[in-house]
Amino acid sequence: MEKIFRPNPNSFKNTFCVFHEESLDSINGLELQYDSKSGSKYFYTKVGMYRLSNHWGRLANSKWRLEPLESEIDGAESRNDSKTKLGFAPWTNFYPDNSVEELYYLEVNYIKNTVNYQHKNNPKYDNKAILRTSFETTKRIKQIRNLLNLTSWAKYFDYDDLDVLRQQIINELIFTNKTLEEIKRKIV
């Protein structure tokens, strides 16, 4: 009989991790190893963790995000209406988190109109986007979401294409330390 893999519970404190949504079939045959007070269920394997939960994001002392399943037909997000989702993350995707170090950078998907933060230990990080603390990252995310989703800010600019203007400002927010006000003054 194979021994059940159980990581040290403290190994998850103060971590950042991106989980990828999986079908519920993925945990068939796996033993539930931890059932949290908040209702999340954890299944551990030698390669990573499955988490079944109805809440993602900031968790006590960690930041765990769930990337949703993509539809194979049109690339749209999963149509599963259940708030409870199963996510999987390999152990190598758990990175240290704290509020004082500059650990995070921003990524924008202009097609989906979204912005997310990633950890500097992510192997995809190319050292081009500016690293920021959690607080600074949260502030920039809010500014970028407003730029992506609102248009009232654009009435003060002379432009031919709003999407080009958006991208210009957002790129400055990601790749420089300039404030939004400095960027807007430079463009006007």
C-alpha positions as CSV (number, residue, x, y, z in Angstrom):
1,M,0.0,0.0,0.0
2,E,1.4,3.4,-1.0
3,K,2.0,5.9,1.8
4,I,-0.3,9.0,1.6
5,F,1.6,12.2,0.8
6,R,1.1,14.9,3.4
7,P,3.0,18.2,3.2
8,N,3.7,20.3,6.3
9,P,0.7,22.5,6.9
10,N,3.0,25.5,7.6
11,S,4.4,25.2,4.1
12,F,1.4,27.1,2.7
13,K,1.6,30.1,5.0
14,N,2.5,33.4,3.3
15,T,2.5,32.0,-0.2
16,F,1.3,33.1,-3.7
17,C,0.0,30.5,-6.1
18,V,-1.9,30.3,-9.3
19,F,-4.2,27.3,-9.5
20,H,-5.7,26.1,-12.8
21,E,-9.3,24.9,-12.8
22,E,-9.7,21.2,-13.4
23,S,-12.8,19.0,-13.9
24,L,-14.1,17.3,-10.7
25,D,-13.2,14.0,-12.3
26,S,-9.6,14.8,-11.5
27,I,-10.0,14.0,-7.8
28,N,-11.8,10.7,-8.4
29,G,-10.0,8.1,-6.3
30,L,-8.1,10.7,-4.2
31,E,-8.5,10.8,-0.5
32,L,-9.6,14.0,1.1
33,Q,-6.8,15.0,3.3
34,Y,-7.9,18.3,4.8
35,D,-11.3,19.9,5.2
36,S,-11.0,23.6,6.4
37,K,-13.4,25.4,8.7
38,S,-14.4,27.6,5.7
39,G,-15.4,24.5,3.7
40,S,-12.4,24.2,1.3
41,K,-11.3,20.6,0.7
42,Y,-7.7,19.7,0.0
43,F,-6.3,16.7,-1.9
44,Y,-2.5,16.3,-1.9
45,T,-0.4,14.4,-4.4
46,K,3.3,14.0,-4.8
47,V,3.3,16.6,-7.7
48,G,0.9,19.1,-6.3
49,M,-2.4,20.1,-4.6
50,Y,-6.0,20.0,-5.6
51,R,-8.2,22.5,-3.8
52,L,-12.0,22.4,-4.0
53,S,-13.4,25.7,-2.8
54,N,-16.1,28.3,-3.4
55,H,-13.6,31.2,-2.5
56,W,-10.3,32.1,-4.1
57,G,-8.0,35.1,-3.8
58,R,-6.8,36.3,-0.5
59,L,-6.9,33.5,2.0
60,A,-5.8,34.3,5.6
61,N,-2.1,34.8,5.0
62,S,-1.8,33.7,1.4
63,K,-2.9,34.8,-2.1
64,W,-4.2,31.9,-4.2
65,R,-5.8,32.7,-7.6
66,L,-7.8,30.3,-9.8
67,E,-7.4,30.5,-13.6
68,P,-10.7,29.2,-15.0
69,L,-11.1,26.5,-17.6
70,E,-11.3,27.6,-21.2
71,S,-14.0,26.4,-23.5
72,E,-12.5,24.4,-26.4
73,I,-15.2,25.8,-28.7
74,D,-14.8,29.5,-28.5
75,G,-12.1,30.3,-25.9
76,A,-14.8,31.7,-23.6
77,E,-14.6,31.0,-19.8
78,S,-16.2,27.9,-18.5
79,R,-20.0,28.0,-18.4
80,N,-20.1,26.0,-15.1
81,D,-22.4,28.1,-12.9
82,S,-21.3,26.4,-9.6
83,K,-19.3,28.7,-7.4
84,T,-17.4,25.7,-6.1
85,K,-14.4,25.1,-8.3
86,L,-11.6,22.6,-8.3
87,G,-8.1,23.9,-8.9
88,F,-4.7,22.2,-9.2
89,A,-1.2,23.7,-8.6
90,P,2.1,21.9,-8.7
91,W,4.3,22.3,-5.6
92,T,6.8,24.3,-7.7
93,N,4.1,27.0,-8.2
94,F,4.0,28.1,-4.6
95,Y,6.0,31.2,-4.1
96,P,6.9,33.2,-1.0
97,D,4.7,36.2,-0.2
98,N,5.0,39.2,2.1
99,S,4.0,42.8,2.2
100,V,7.4,44.5,2.1
101,E,9.3,43.0,-0.8
102,E,8.8,43.9,-4.4
103,L,7.5,40.5,-5.5
104,Y,4.8,41.2,-8.1
105,Y,4.5,42.4,-11.7
106,L,1.4,43.0,-13.8
107,E,0.1,41.3,-17.0
108,V,-2.7,42.7,-19.1
109,N,-4.8,40.7,-21.6
110,Y,-6.2,43.3,-24.0
111,I,-8.3,40.7,-25.8
112,K,-10.1,39.7,-22.6
113,N,-9.8,43.2,-21.0
114,T,-8.2,41.8,-17.8
115,V,-5.2,42.6,-15.6
116,N,-3.6,40.2,-13.2
117,Y,-0.5,40.1,-11.0
118,Q,2.1,37.5,-11.2
119,H,5.0,36.6,-8.9
120,K,8.6,37.4,-9.9
121,N,9.5,33.7,-9.4
122,N,7.1,32.7,-12.2
123,P,9.4,31.2,-15.0
124,K,7.5,33.4,-17.5
125,Y,8.8,36.6,-15.9
126,D,11.0,38.4,-18.5
127,N,12.4,41.1,-16.1
128,K,10.7,43.9,-18.2
129,A,7.7,44.8,-16.0
130,I,8.4,46.7,-12.9
131,L,8.3,44.7,-9.6
132,R,6.1,46.2,-6.9
133,T,5.0,45.4,-3.3
134,S,1.5,44.0,-2.8
135,F,0.1,47.4,-1.9
136,E,1.6,49.1,-4.9
137,T,0.4,46.3,-7.2
138,T,-3.1,46.5,-5.9
139,K,-3.2,50.3,-6.5
140,R,-1.9,49.8,-10.1
141,I,-4.4,47.0,-10.8
142,K,-7.3,49.3,-9.7
143,Q,-6.0,52.1,-12.0
144,I,-5.6,49.7,-15.0
145,R,-9.1,48.2,-14.5
146,N,-10.5,51.7,-14.5
147,L,-8.7,52.5,-17.8
148,L,-9.9,49.2,-19.3
149,N,-13.5,49.5,-18.3
150,L,-14.3,53.2,-18.2
151,T,-14.2,55.9,-20.8
152,S,-14.9,59.1,-18.8
153,W,-11.2,59.6,-18.2
154,A,-10.5,59.8,-22.0
155,K,-12.5,63.1,-22.5
156,Y,-9.4,65.1,-21.5
157,F,-7.3,63.6,-24.3
158,D,-7.1,64.3,-28.1
159,Y,-6.9,60.8,-29.6
160,D,-7.8,58.9,-32.8
161,D,-8.1,55.4,-31.2
162,L,-9.2,54.9,-27.6
163,D,-7.7,51.4,-27.5
164,V,-4.3,52.7,-28.6
165,L,-4.5,55.4,-25.9
166,R,-5.5,52.9,-23.3
167,Q,-2.6,50.6,-24.2
168,Q,-0.1,53.5,-24.2
169,I,-1.1,54.6,-20.6
170,I,-1.4,51.0,-19.3
171,N,2.1,50.0,-20.7
172,E,3.6,53.0,-18.9
173,L,1.9,51.9,-15.6
174,I,3.3,48.4,-16.1
175,F,6.8,49.2,-17.3
176,T,7.7,52.4,-15.5
177,N,7.5,53.9,-12.0
178,K,5.7,57.0,-13.3
179,T,2.5,57.8,-11.5
180,L,-0.8,57.8,-13.5
181,E,-0.9,61.6,-13.2
182,E,2.7,61.9,-14.6
183,I,1.7,59.6,-17.5
184,K,-1.4,61.6,-18.3
185,R,0.4,64.9,-18.2
186,K,3.0,63.6,-20.6
187,I,0.4,62.4,-23.1
188,V,-1.7,65.6,-23.0
